[in-house]
């Protein structure tokens, strides 16, 4: 398939595909006419990259998954290097969640403190809005 078809099937732009090529994530093969040529394996690579990016992975973090697929594994996360990236991302996400919980607790405390200072006490809560 040509670059336009791959882009359409993968849900990305041709510019994105060219960028993946320059980063070494997508092979650059040319047909006899000089046009880029892609196969179903390339579609799997692009879909793997996009899925991981949708999860918040950086482009370089997708590299072990792409290499795993290129090595012939049925899934990009079937290799130890991919699992290591998953573990690092989970640790990063756990840190972000902990930080958000802390900020939420601080905001809730500030709200309670501010409500307590209102003349006549806190405003009645509307059952519809919480």
Phi, psi and omega in degrees: 000155180269172188300321180297319179292317178299315180301314181297313182293329181270348180075034179229173178271161176295329178298319178298317180297319178296323178295316177302322177299312182295333179275358178079016180269335181235125182294144179256095177251145181238141175280178180300334180271002179089354179282148175297141180231133182230157177239184180297329177297324178293322176299318177299318179300311182295318178297322177297314179300312183296319179299313180295320178295324176298330177280354180101009178283141173286160183302318179293332178292342180279344186306312180299328179290318178296315179297325178296315177296317180297331179284357176099005178287150184290339180221150182291343180256025180267009183240150180304323181295324178293318179297324178296322177294317175305313182298316178297318181294319178297318178297318178298314180295321177300320178296319179294317179298317179298318179296317179296321177299318180296315179297319179299316179298321179294317179295318178298320178295318179297319178298313179300317180296316180294319179295323181295335181273353180292140176299131181080008178085185182294151177293145178299144180274139176276130182296335182281331184254353176102000000 
